[in-house]
Each structure stands twice: as structure tokens, then as C-alpha cells.
């Protein structure tokens, strides 16, 4: 019965969906299809402040928008920096930032954005305004994304890890003690992160990868395969 349900569920997925890069090569390497599918929800669970979950989600959204289509950012925290996003390769006309006054308005805007085929990706922090998510709301968003082919990227606190989810991929991102690239000197512009693959259709749970994130260039490398980054400016995601 479980196999039959899984087959029926796969048939309902957006027919044009093909795996796209998450924007993080080491993460792609542990995903069963080498990337993530359009028309799905991806949850990035942040373990503590400065976990890097928001930045990693932004990288996935940027990849989703490369063939064309808008990125909608539900900036309930009011700390997203549009000029920095443009400097990092997103066309201004393809970026829509929504700062709703209430959690209800944020949820409504998120739902509408996920239903729009012209939107490539939606980036949101649903709990940022003390919004209470339930299974019905998440299911509605999942169906909306599936119907339109939009990629939904939800940054949520790690505390929701054991709650039910309709996300196709669920990741936990936690900061690690980091060192700089030269002489083991701490570098505030670089962060070491561990990405746990909590859930992904088609693979076993429990895989993880350690990466280093450069906040200026938004480049991500395996800790054992670091490269010298080029100078740039920081994007306002945490």
C-alpha cells in the first residue's frame, strides 16, 4: 500500500518538473536526483541564529530563477537587502519583496505567490510574525506549488523538526565552529555549516555534509575543498 501511495503521489507532481541545482554543490551530491524539483516545498530548518539556512535557501531560489521567472521574498523580518540580491546576479525586474503587516497577510501572499506560474521561487520565514502553521496550511501550499511548478523555500526554526511536514525535502542547517582559510585564523565572513538531510523522497534519511559558506561571494565549498573567493558584498539573509 505504501508503494502504491508513493506512485500515485509521484504522478500528481508537476509534469514539467526536472531537478535543478540547490545552488550548493555539496548538497546536490547527497540528494538522490542531484538537485531539487520544481513544484515542491523545501524546508530549511535553522538551528540557532546565523545558521546560514536563509542564505542557502536564497541560493536555491536564485538557481530556480535562472531560466526566467520571479523570485518572491516574504520579508516578514524586514532584513532582506534587495540591492545586495541584485549585485549577486538577480535581475531587478525579477525580484519582488513583500513586507506584509500581519502573519495572516504573509500567509495569504505566500499562498498567492506559490500559485503563480510566473514565479520561479518563493522564499519565506513563515513563523517570523508568530504565525502558527498547521498541517492544513502546509498541505495547501504544497498543492499550490505542485500545480504551478513554483519552488517553495521555507526557512523555519529547528524546533519544528518533529512536527508533520508536506515538504518534499527537509534540511536542518546548524553552524559549526569555523576557522579562516589562512593559518587557521577565524574569518567573520566565512561560516562552517553542517547540512542534515532529514527527509527527501527517494533516499534514506540521516545523510549530512559539512560546508563552508562565504558570506561575501555566496560561494559554498566542502570543508576539505576550499577555494579562494572573489570580493563582493554581503546579502541580507541569515
C-alpha positions in Angstrom: 0.0 0.0 0.0 2.9 2.4 0.8 4.4 1.8 -2.6 1.0 2.4 -4.3 0.5 5.7 -2.4 4.0 6.8 -3.3 3.4 6.0 -7.0 0.1 7.9 -7.1 1.8 10.9 -5.3 4.6 11.0 -7.9 2.0 11.1 -10.7 0.4 14.2 -9.2 3.7 16.1 -9.3 4.2 18.9 -11.8 4.7 17.2 -15.1 7.4 19.7 -16.2 9.4 19.4 -13.1 13.1 18.5 -13.6 15.8 18.5 -10.9 17.6 21.8 -10.6 20.7 22.6 -8.6 20.2 23.7 -5.0 22.9 26.2 -5.6 25.1 24.3 -3.2 27.2 21.6 -5.0 28.0 19.5 -1.9 24.3 19.4 -1.0 23.4 18.3 -4.6 25.9 15.4 -4.2 23.8 13.9 -1.4 20.4 14.5 -3.0 19.2 11.4 -4.9 18.5 13.3 -8.1 21.4 15.7 -7.9 19.2 18.6 -7.1 15.6 19.6 -6.1 12.4 19.6 -8.1 10.3 22.5 -9.2 6.7 22.4 -7.9 7.7 21.3 -4.4 8.3 22.7 -1.0 11.7 22.6 0.6 12.1 23.3 4.3 15.3 24.7 5.7 15.3 24.3 9.5 17.6 26.8 11.2 19.4 25.6 14.3 20.2 28.9 16.0 20.8 32.4 14.8 23.2 32.8 11.9 22.8 29.1 10.9 23.0 30.0 7.2 19.7 28.5 6.4 18.3 31.7 4.8 21.4 32.1 2.6 21.3 28.6 1.4 17.6 28.9 0.6 18.3 32.1 -1.4 20.9 30.2 -3.4 18.3 27.6 -4.4 15.9 30.4 -5.3 18.5 32.1 -7.5 19.1 28.8 -9.3 15.4 28.3 -9.9 15.1 31.8 -11.4 17.9 31.4 -13.9 15.8 30.3 -16.9 13.4 33.2 -16.1 10.7 33.9 -13.6 10.4 36.0 -10.5 11.7 35.4 -7.0 9.2 36.5 -4.4 10.6 37.1 -0.9 8.2 37.3 2.0 10.4 39.5 4.2 8.4 39.5 7.5 11.6 40.1 9.4 12.4 43.2 7.3 16.1 42.4 7.0 16.4 41.3 3.4 18.6 43.6 1.2 17.3 43.8 -2.4 20.3 45.8 -3.7 22.7 43.1 -2.5 20.5 40.4 -4.2 20.7 42.3 -7.5 24.5 42.6 -7.2 24.6 38.8 -6.8 23.1 38.1 -10.1 19.3 38.6 -9.9 17.6 41.0 -12.3 15.8 43.8 -10.5 12.6 43.2 -12.5 12.6 39.5 -11.4 12.7 40.3 -7.7 9.6 41.0 -5.6 9.9 41.7 -1.9 6.7 41.6 0.2 6.6 43.1 3.7 3.1 42.3 5.0 1.8 43.8 8.2 0.5 40.7 9.8 1.1 36.9 9.8 -2.3 36.4 8.1 -1.3 38.8 5.2 2.0 37.0 4.9 0.4 33.6 4.6 -2.1 34.9 2.0 0.7 36.5 0.0 2.7 33.3 0.2 -0.2 31.2 -1.0 -0.9 33.5 -3.9 2.8 33.6 -5.0 3.0 29.8 -4.9 0.0 29.6 -7.2 1.5 31.9 -9.9 3.3 30.0 -12.8 5.3 33.2 -13.5 7.0 32.9 -10.1 10.1 30.6 -10.1 10.6 30.5 -6.4 9.1 31.9 -3.1 11.4 32.5 -0.1 9.7 32.9 3.3 10.1 32.8 7.0 6.5 31.7 8.0 7.0 31.9 11.7 8.7 35.3 11.7 5.5 37.1 12.8 4.4 34.5 15.3 2.3 32.8 12.6 1.1 29.3 13.6 1.4 26.8 10.9 -0.8 23.7 10.8 -0.9 20.7 8.5 -3.8 22.1 6.5 -1.9 25.3 5.7 1.2 23.4 4.7 -0.8 21.0 2.5 -2.5 23.9 0.8 0.9 25.5 0.0 2.3 22.1 -1.2 -0.7 21.7 -3.6 -0.3 25.3 -4.8 3.4 24.8 -5.6 2.7 21.4 -7.3 0.0 23.0 -9.6 2.1 26.0 -10.7 5.6 24.5 -10.7 6.8 27.1 -8.3 9.6 26.2 -5.8 8.6 27.0 -2.2 11.5 27.6 0.1 10.5 27.9 3.7 13.0 28.8 6.4 11.7 27.6 9.8 13.2 27.0 13.3 14.7 23.7 14.2 12.1 23.3 16.9 9.5 22.2 14.3 11.7 19.3 13.3 9.4 16.7 14.8 6.2 18.2 13.5 4.5 16.8 10.4 5.5 18.3 7.1 4.4 18.3 3.5 7.9 19.3 2.2 9.5 17.2 -0.5 12.9 17.9 1.0 13.6 18.8 4.6 17.0 20.0 5.7 18.5 21.0 9.1 21.3 23.6 9.0 23.5 24.1 12.0 26.6 26.3 12.4 29.9 24.7 13.3 33.0 26.2 14.9 34.9 27.6 11.9 38.3 28.8 11.0 39.6 31.0 8.3 41.3 29.9 5.1 44.7 31.1 6.1 46.7 30.0 9.2 43.5 28.8 11.0 42.6 32.5 11.8 38.9 33.0 12.4 37.3 34.8 9.5 33.9 36.5 10.3 33.0 36.5 6.6 33.0 32.7 6.4 30.9 30.2 8.2 31.1 26.4 8.5 27.8 24.7 8.4 26.5 21.2 8.7 23.5 20.3 6.4 21.5 17.4 7.6 19.2 15.7 5.1 16.2 14.9 7.3 13.8 14.0 4.6 14.0 13.6 0.8 11.9 11.4 -1.5 13.9 8.6 -2.9 16.7 8.4 -0.3 17.3 7.3 3.2 17.3 9.9 6.0 20.4 10.7 8.1 22.9 11.9 5.5 24.8 15.1 6.1 27.6 17.3 4.6 29.9 19.9 6.1 30.4 23.1 4.0 32.0 26.5 4.3 29.9 29.5 3.2 31.5 32.7 2.1 29.0 35.5 3.0 30.6 38.0 0.5 30.5 35.8 -2.6 27.8 33.3 -1.5 30.1 30.5 -2.6 29.8 27.2 -0.9 32.6 24.5 -0.7 33.2 21.3 1.1 35.3 22.0 4.1 38.0 19.8 2.6 37.9 21.5 -0.8 38.1 25.2 -0.1 38.8 27.8 -2.8 39.8 31.4 -2.7 36.7 33.6 -3.2 36.5 36.9 -5.1 35.4 40.0 -3.3 31.8 41.0 -3.3 29.1 42.3 -1.0 27.0 40.6 1.6 23.4 39.6 1.1 21.0 40.3 3.9 20.0 36.7 4.6 20.9 34.8 7.7 
